[in-house]
Amino acid sequence: MATPIIMPKQGQSVESCILTAWFKEAGEYVEAGDLLFAYETDKTAFDEEAAVSGILLERFFEEGDEVPVLTTIAVIGEAGEDTSEFNPHAGQPEAAKEQAPAPAAEPVQVAPAPAAVQLQGQARGQIKVSPRARRVAAELGVDYKHAAPTGAEGRVVSQDILALAAARPAEAAAPRLEQPEYREVEPSRQRKLIGERMAASASEVPRVTLNTSFDATEIMALRKKLKADQSETGLAGITLNDMVIYAVSRTLPGYPELNANLIDGKMRIFKNAHVGVAVDTERGLMVPTLFDANRKSLLESSREVKSMIQQCYDGNINPDYLQGGTFTVTNLGSLGIESFSPIINLPQTGILGVNTIEWKIKQKDGEFIHYPAMGLSLTFDHRAVDGAYGARFLQELTAQLEAFSLLLCV
């Protein structure tokens, strides 16, 4: 019995996904549990396994196509079964069918090809190439314009690039010494979106950054004690960053203009603190949200943040957790950064940068003492927050961190 394969819906806010790779060809037998295809939203990427066994009878979309969620993209069944009832393009005008894959395809003028690789490309005049095929061609150092397309509607897919590379003469594969070597990389959809958001934040928001530091003696001593814990409670895994997030969540409710979103000139001020945590991944910056952070214990917050960070690394976090934040914490302290101006994660009104620990000198009881100072950089939207307001937030936050044990008792 033929079984339709649909594009999954990852999160309530996702309306469409980019089909980035097929792991099985049409006509190939598929076992339940085999990797079938890969796709990505504007925030993260996923691999999808086959839920049933059978022959991949037909693929209705190809690599690089943008597909609405819950749309049938393929059919698995037995040889000879009719798949027409599952075809999402059935009944569409011919023009619409031709335009469907257009966003993922790029028409290019074909250049003269060497005789050994002068395949069908020279005769076509124009070709279409999937993003994955373009990346494979760049990695292998071959010109995708000379590939013989086997994809739908004359599209060059990754398998065509591999075939072209295999047919390339050995001398053609050698780099030309007179030209510098480089590798051209097509930014991912997620990387492009990050760039667009950062550019919008930098150009549209009148932002101000305030820098300060606090005596980290208290939290460093507590971290040392927790790290020595031999129980299975998870206390040993609590980090300095967990403590900063915890203190931020307790301070934010008293500063509603910083625990807010500014949308179309109107402030949305939230009752609870939903703290975004910036995570650096291979796919780019991701910011999962610790919802109701001010209502969670230090241990609960630590466990949840670690779980979300791991999901970001694995690329399987639910997109619903990548939105809804009211304030963001980003930590570059482990990289030795002493001070920076973090970019606000719109539509939020503030973001806190956590810096490295430096040893400073201060006077206490008439004596000069050395102490570990952790730097903090607060960037805020000046349309919503005044400088003195932001300074008071930092002042209270640093006081909470310097007396962190008392904060845990509240």
HUPEBEL-V589298 format. One record per pair of residues at least 12 apart in sequence whose ideal C-beta (glycine too) atoms are under 10 Angstrom apart, sorted by the first residue. I is the first residue (numbers start at 1). J is the second residue. Records with the same first field share a line. If there is no record, write none. Layout:
BEGIN
I: J  J
END
This chain:
BEGIN
1: 52  54  76  77  78  81
2: 52  54  55  57  58  75  76  77  78  81  82  83  85  86
3: 50  51  52  53  54  57  74  75  76  77  81  86
4: 60  71  72  73  74  75  76  77  83  85  86  87  88
5: 30  36  37  48  50  51  52  56  58  59  60  72  73  74  75  76  86
6: 48  67  69  70  71  72  73  74  86  88
7: 19  37  39  48  61  65  66  67  68  69  70  71  72  73  74  88
8: 39  41  46  48  69  70
9: 41  68  69  70  319
10: 39  40  41  43  44  46  69  316  317  318  319  320
11: 41  43  44  69  317  318  319  320  321  322  323
12: 318  319  320  323
13: 41  42  43  319  320  322  323  324
14: 41  42  43  44  68  69  318  319  320
15: 41  42  66  68  69  70
16: 39  41  42  65  66  67  68  69  71
17: 38  39  40  41  42  45  46  65  66  67  68  69  71  73  189
18: 38  39  40  41  42  45  63  64  65  66  67  103  104  131  188  189  190
19: 37  38  39  40  48  59  61  62  63  64  65  66  67  73  74  104  130  132
20: 37  38  39  40  45  46  47  63  64  65  104  130  131  132  135  188  189
21: 35  36  37  38  39  40  45  47  63  64  130  131  132  157  158
22: 35  36  37  38  56  59  61  62  63  73  74  130  132  151  157  158  159
23: 35  36  37  38  47  48  49  50  56
24: 36  37  50  55  56  59  74  76
25: 56  59  150  157  159
26: 55  56  57  58  59  74  75  152
27: 55  56  57  58  59  79
28: 55  56
29: 53  54  55  56  76  79
30: 49  50  51  52  53  54  55  56  74  76
31: 49  50  52  53  54
32: 49  50  51  52  53  54  76
33: 49  50  51  52  53
34: 49  50  53  56
35: 47  48  49  50
36: 48  49  50  51  56  73  74  76
37: 49  50  56  59  61  63  73  74
38: 63  132  315
39: 61  63  65  66  67  69  73
40: 188  189  190  283  315
41: 69  189  190  193  319  322
42: 188  189  190  192  193  194  196  197  319  322
43: 189  190  193  194  283  284  286  287  288  312  317  318  319  321  322  323
44: 190  281  283  284  286  288  311  312  314  315  316  317  318  319  321  322
45: 188  189  190  281  282  283  314  315  316
46: 314  315  316  317  319
47: 315  316
48: 73
50: 74  76
51: 76
52: 76  77
53: 76
54: 75  76  77  78  79  81
55: 75  76  77  78  79  80  81
56: 74  75  76  77
57: 74  75  76  77  78  79  80  81  82  83  86
58: 72  73  74  75  76  77  81  83  84  86  87
59: 73  74  75  151  152
60: 72  73  74  75  83  86  87  88  89  90  100  152
61: 73  74  88  89  100  101  104  152
62: 100  101  104  105  128  130  132  133  151  152  153  155  157
63: 101  104  129  130  131  132  133  151  152  155  157  158
64: 101  103  104  105  106  128  129  130  131  132  133  134  151  155  157
65: 100  101  102  103  104  105  130  131  152  155
66: 100  101  102  103  104  189
67: 88  100
68: 88
71: 88
72: 85  86  87  88  89
73: 86  88
74: 86
75: 87
88: 100
97: 153
98: 153
100: 152  153
101: 128  130  151  152  153  155
102: 128  153
104: 128  129  130  131  132  155
105: 127  128  129  130  131  151  153  154  155  156
106: 126  127  128  129  130  131  134  144  186
107: 125  126  127  128  129
108: 121  126  127  128  129  144  145
109: 125  126  127  145
110: 122  123  124  125  126  127  143  145  146
111: 143  145  146
112: 145  146
113: 143  145  146  147  164
114: 143  146  168  169  171  172
115: 169
116: 146  167  168  169  171  172
117: 142  143  145  146  147  148  164  165  167  168  169  172
118: 146
119: 146  147  148  149  160  163  164  167
120: 146  147  148  149  150  154  160
121: 143  144  145  146  147  148  149  156  160  164
122: 145  146
124: 145  148  149  154
126: 145  154
127: 144  145  146  147  148  149  154  155  156  160
128: 149  151  152  153  154  155  156  157
129: 144  145  147  149  151  155  156  157  158  160  161
130: 144  149  151  152  155  156  157  158  160  161
131: 158  186  188  189
132: 157  158  161  186
133: 147  149  151  155  156  157  158  159  160  161  162  164
134: 156  158  161  184  185  186
135: 158  161  183  184  185  186  188
136: 157  158  159  160  161  162  164  165
137: 156  158  160  161  162  164  165  184
138: 161  182  183  184  185  186
139: 161  165  183  185
140: 161  162  164  165  166  168  173
141: 165  168  172  173  174  175  181  183
142: 161  162  164  165  166  167  168  172  173
143: 161  164  168  172
144: 156  158  160  161  164
145: 164
146: 160  161  164  167  168
147: 159  160  161  162  163  164  165  167
148: 160  163  164  167
150: 163
187: 284
188: 282  283  284
189: 283  284
190: 281  283  284  285  286  315
191: 283  284  285
192: 284
193: 284
194: 283  284  285  286  287
195: 284
197: 285  343  344  345  346
198: 285  343  344  345  346
199: 343
200: 343  346
201: 342  343  344  345  346  347  348  351  379  381
202: 341  343  344
204: 344  346  381  383
205: 262  343  344  346  347  349  379  380  381  382  383  384
206: 380  381  382  383  384
207: 341  342  343  344  349  350  351  379  380  381  382  383  385
208: 341  378  379  380  381  382  385  386  387  390
209: 339  340  341  342  351  353  377  378  379  380  390
210: 341  376  377  378  379  380  387  390  391  393  394
211: 338  339  340  341  353  355  375  376  377  378  379  394
212: 339  355  373  374  375  376  377  378  391  394  395  397  398
213: 338  339  355  357  358  360  371  372  373  374  375  376  377  394  398
214: 244  247  371  372  373  374  375  376  394  395  397  398  399  400  401  402
215: 360  362  364  369  371  372  373  374  398  401  402  403
216: 240  243  244  357  358  371  372  373  374  375  398  401  402  404
217: 369  371  372  373  402  404
218: 243  401  402  403  404  405  406  407
219: 239  240  242  243  244  246  247  357  372  374  401  402  403  404  405
220: 240  243  357  371  372  374  404
221: 404  405
222: 238  240  243  298  404  405  408
223: 236  238  239  240  242  243  404
226: 238  239  242  243  298  299  302
227: 239
233: 299
234: 299  300  302  303  306
235: 298  299  302
237: 299  302  303  306
238: 298  299  301  302  303  306
239: 302  305  306  331  334
240: 331  333  334  354  357  374  401
241: 277  302  305  329  330  331  333  334  354
242: 277  298  299  301  302  303  305  306
243: 298  301  302  400  401  404  407  408
244: 329  331  333  352  354  374  376  397  400  401  404
245: 273  275  276  277  290  293  296  298  301  302  305  329  331  352  354
246: 275  290  293  294  296  297  298  299  300  301  302  305  400  401  404  407  408
247: 298  396  397  398  399  400  401  402  403  404  407  408
248: 273  275  290  293  294  327  328  329  350  352  354  376  393  397  400  401
249: 272  273  274  275  290  292  293  294  295  296  298  301  327  329
250: 273  293  294  396  397  400  407  408  410
251: 273  294  327  352  393  394  395  396  397  398  399  400  401  407
252: 270  272  273  274  275  293  294  326  327  350  352  393  397
253: 270  271  272  273  294
254: 392  393  396
255: 273  327  349  350  380  385  389  390  392  393  394  396  397
256: 269  270  271  326  349
257: 269  349  350  380  381  384  385  386  389  390  393
258: 273  326  327  348  349  350  351  352  378  380  381  384  385  389  390  393
259: 271  272  273  274  275  294  326  327  348  349  350  393
260: 326  327  347  348  349  350  381  384  385
261: 274  324  325  326  327  346  347  348  349  384
262: 344  346  347  348  349  381  383  384  385
263: 346  347
264: 347
265: 383
267: 347  349  383  384
268: 326  347  349
269: 326  349  384
270: 292  324  325  326  327
271: 292  294  326
272: 291  292  293  294  295  326
273: 290  291  292  293  294  295  296  325  326  327
274: 289  290  291  292  293  294  323  324  325  326  327  328  348
275: 287  288  289  290  291  292  293  294  296  301  305  325  326  327  328  329  352
276: 288  289  290  293  321  322  323  324  325  326  327  328  329  330  345  348  351
277: 289  290  293  301  304  305  306  308  309  312  325  328  329  330  331
278: 312  328  329  330  331  332  342  345  351  352  353  354
279: 305  308  309  310  311  312  313  317  322  330  331
280: 309  312  313  330  331  332  335
281: 309  312  313  314  315  317
282: 312  313  315
283: 312  313  315
285: 312  330  343  345
286: 308  309  311  312  313  315  317  321  322
287: 308  312  321  322  323  325  328  329  330  345  348  351
288: 304  305  307  308  309  311  312  317  318  319  320  321  322  323  325
289: 308  320  321  322  323  324  325  326  327  328
290: 304  305  308  321  325  329
291: 304  320  321  324  325  326
293: 305  325  326  327  329
297: 408
298: 404  407  408
304: 321
305: 329
307: 321
308: 321  322
323: 345
325: 345  347  348  351
326: 347  348  349  350
327: 344  345  348  349  350  351  352  380
328: 342  343  344  345  348  350  351  352  353  379
329: 342  351  352  353  354  376
330: 342  343  345  351  352  353  354  377  379
331: 352  353  354  355  356
332: 353  354  355  356  375  377
333: 353  354  355  356  357  374  375  376
334: 354  356
335: 355  356
336: 355  356  357  358
337: 353  354  355  356  375  377
338: 355  356  357  358  375  377
339: 353  355  356  375  376  377
340: 353  354  355  375  377  379
341: 353  377  378  379
342: 354  377  378  379
343: 379
344: 379  380  381
346: 381
347: 381
348: 380  381  384
349: 379  380  381  382  383  384  385  390
350: 378  379  380  381  384  385  390  393
351: 377  378  379  380  381
352: 376  377  378  379  380  393  394  397
353: 375  376  377  378  379
354: 374  375  376  377
355: 373  374  375  376  377
356: 373  374  375
357: 371  372  373  374  375
358: 371  372  373  374  375
359: 371  372  373
360: 372  373
361: 373
374: 398  401
376: 394  397  398  401
377: 394
378: 390  391  393  394  397
380: 393
END
